[in-house]
Amino acid sequence: MFTFDAGQFLRLYFEDSLFVSPTESGLRLLPEIVGVTIGTFGIGRLIARSDRYKIFPMVGTELALIGLLGIARITGTTSYPWLIVPTRQPT
């Protein structure tokens, strides 16, 4: 759920705040798309091998919370690298 919402928000942010073309806006979402694909297949294989599944939703919820906190820090002057790899944003 979070991934789809972030994708919609980031696409609009790129186009309306950073004034990039719709094509470039879509290309800037490639890291997210690749990460979700690899994560989905990777976690599925881990669950199949370990027969443990309860820990993965808990870890996923914590990671989603960290991602939401990162998105909450986005402003009109946020640089593109901050959107890809969250680091300490200059104030």
N, C-alpha and C positions, 0 to 999 in steps of 0.2 A: 504494500500500500504506500509506504513512504517513498519508495523508489519512483513510482509513477507520479506522485505529487511533485517530487523534486524535479523530475524531468520537465513537467509543465512549467514550473516556476523558473527554472534555469533558462529554458528556451525563451521565455518572455523577457527575462532579465537581460540576456545577451542582445536581443533585438531592440528592446526599448531603452535600455540604459547604456549599453556599450555601442549601440548603433552598428551592429554587424548584420550582414545579409542573412536571410533565412537558411541558406545553404551552409554558411560558416557556423551559424548557430547550431544546426544539426550535427556538423562535424565536431564541434566542441563537446558534444555529449558522448562521443565515442568512448572515452575512458569509463564513463558510467555504464554504458551498454556492455562493454567487454568485461568489466568487473562483476556485473550482475550475472552474466552468462557463466563465467568461470566459477564464481561463488556458488551458483545453483548446482552446477554439475559436481563441483568439488565436495560440497556438503552432502549431496545425495550419495556419493561414493563413500564418504566417511561414515554416514549412517548405515549404509549397507554392510560395510566391513565390521563396524564395531557393535552393531545391534543396540546402540545407545542413541536415543533421540531427544531426551528431555533437556539436555544441556544446551542444545543448539538454539531453541527458541529463546532461552534466557540470555545467551550471549548475543543473539541477534537483536533482542530488545535493547540491550545496553549499547550496542553499536548504533542502532537507530537513534537513540537518545543523544549520543555524541554527535551524530550527523545533524540532528535538528538544532542542537546548540550551535553548530558551525553555521548553519543556514541563518540562524537568528542574528548572526554578526555581519551579514552581508548588507552593505550600503551602496550608494550610487558610485562611490569611488573605489570599491573593492576590485583588486587586481585579479586577472585571470588565474595566475598560479595559486592564489588562495582558494579558488573554486575547485581546483584539481587536487591539490595536496594541502589540506588545512595546516597552517603553521600560525605562529603568533603574528597577527595582523598589526601593522604599524598604526599608531593612533595619532 
